[in-house]
Amino acid sequence: MTVEIIIVLALLALAIVFFAMEWLPVDIITLSLLVALVVSGILTPAEAFSGFANEMVIILASVFVLSSAMLKSGVMDWLSDSIRRYGGRTETRAKGILLTITAATSAFLSNTVATAMLMPAVLRIARDAEASPSRFLMPVAYASILGGACTLIGTSTNIAGSAMAAQLGLQPFSMFEFLGIGLLMATSGIVWLVFFSNRLTPAHAPVEPGEEIGAQAYLSALVVPEGSRAEGRAIGALKLGTIGVTALSVVRAGKRLNPHHRRKLAGGDLLIVRAPRESLLRAEADLGLAIDASQHFSDRDVEHDEIAMAEAVLLAQSNLVGRTLKQLDFHRRYGVRVVAIHRPGHARPAKIENMRLQVGDVLLVQGAQQDLESLRGNRNLWGLLEVESRVLTHRQGAITVGTVLTAVMLGAWGVLPLSITLLSAAIALVMARFVTMEEAYRFIEWRLLVLIAGLTSFGGAMIETGAAMFLAELIVGVTLPFGVTVSMAAFALLTVLLTQPMSNAAAALTVIPVAAASAETLGVDARALVILVTLSASLSFITPLEPACLLVYGPGRYHFRDFVRAGLPLTVICLTLLLIFLPVFWPL
């Protein structure tokens, strides 16, 4: 083992630890790897940054812009209406139609976007079928992951794998190269979810009339303004329960008091409550209470009718996790105020500005329309609810959809490179003002671009130094005596396991160089192994850490173990199909 191999493997181990522990943002970790490789003399600056010149970076950036245009086109609203119209009132039929449309949508939009946009329709379908929403939400997240594996642009993981294939001197993936095996896994997965997963998918709470996203109970604080209708009245006299508000505690002059129904409120009291969003708004309007955020609304004056509310969820790789709103100076950073926090299973009264944020927290935020809109492209906070903004007319929406489909087909048919067709479509929509430049830049997930570009270069370093071959020989040495299929299964399983602490793309880019280095020893095609690892990286079903799963975690009232129980059989099904049919589509 050479010194260079030791350095590269040490950096790889550190990267996996930092990715898993989330001590630093993923882009900082990735760029630090490149700096270390250059400083150690393993790579030249040109080699370290060669990943940023890969055309897959352009494809991914263009996909983000086109996805934003598709959202504004109204096509997702049309899909939601169609699902509700034809879903029927039986759980099996409704789930079958819902999952099929979700998978088809996710083949061209990101898993997270497809899941988030269809969630309101999902809850209405569950209500119509008189079934628990948890029976539907988890399968929808799984269907979006399955659909994303069908096309090159369906998930960033496929684009990342294609970039690494090019870095290794192999042919990049084509637009519909995965369609055959992707449809096989998606169809099998949907059949399993519709007919056989009910015993594994929990039914934590029945659907109640009118339940939608936003009906979950938030932890918030209501101030009793001086001279308000609530001042001097007993808590019981306010009849908070009739509007859906539960009093948890009263804070007076820094002291926490029991919210006894006979306790009279004084001006300046802070009433810590648990209530849905609409109930908080009714408490303001009907009782004269004020939602407290310990900050003024904005640094600039805005008209009252410009102020709106939206919900945003804290994602797994957010750098806000573990910090309080007070520490973050949240309002100054984002221009909006957090008025309430929903945390599944949390029932203790607390002032929200002192709560340490956790993955899966749903924040109810209030601010100017333009500030709320900016959250929709933020990697730390994912906007769940539609925020009022300029939408496209039906004619503009049709042009947008036609432009995107034309770009996809021209690239798939090889008329022009896919990077050129998608970039041209994005430029055309921006020039037509269907998407503003600000929206285009905001929807691009820059951290993901840096991650893919940087780890692509790091994968090249693993190949050049022999580190990939060293790891490949270890894995093959243990598994080859049991057959080539077992060795391939080991690479697939390793990838799936790494997707739990790491992002899917990072896991794929970590394992691909090792798998490719083992191709000669195994006597199989290196490109087939790259495809095996790339598709395996998309099978993140066994934990809720995949963003699409995290979006449904709170509204579905799931527990971590629910994903393990329901996702493990689906993972086994997909991995088995992948190992059986990979040689059929890509001869070894």
PyMOL commands that set and color helices and strands:
alter all, ss='L'
color gray80, all
select helices_A, chain A and resi 3-21+26-39+45-48+50-53+55-73+75-86+91-106+111-128+134-148+156-167+179-195+236-238+240-243+277-287+304-306+325-328+330-334+352-354+369-377+394-412+418-431+437-443+446-465+467-482+484-498+504-517+519-522+526-536+547-553+560-585
alter helices_A, ss='H'
color red, helices_A
select strands_A, chain A and resi 218-223+246-252+255-257+270-275+290-291+307-314+337-342+362-368+381-383
alter strands_A, ss='S'
color yellow, strands_A
deselect
rebuild
show_as cartoon
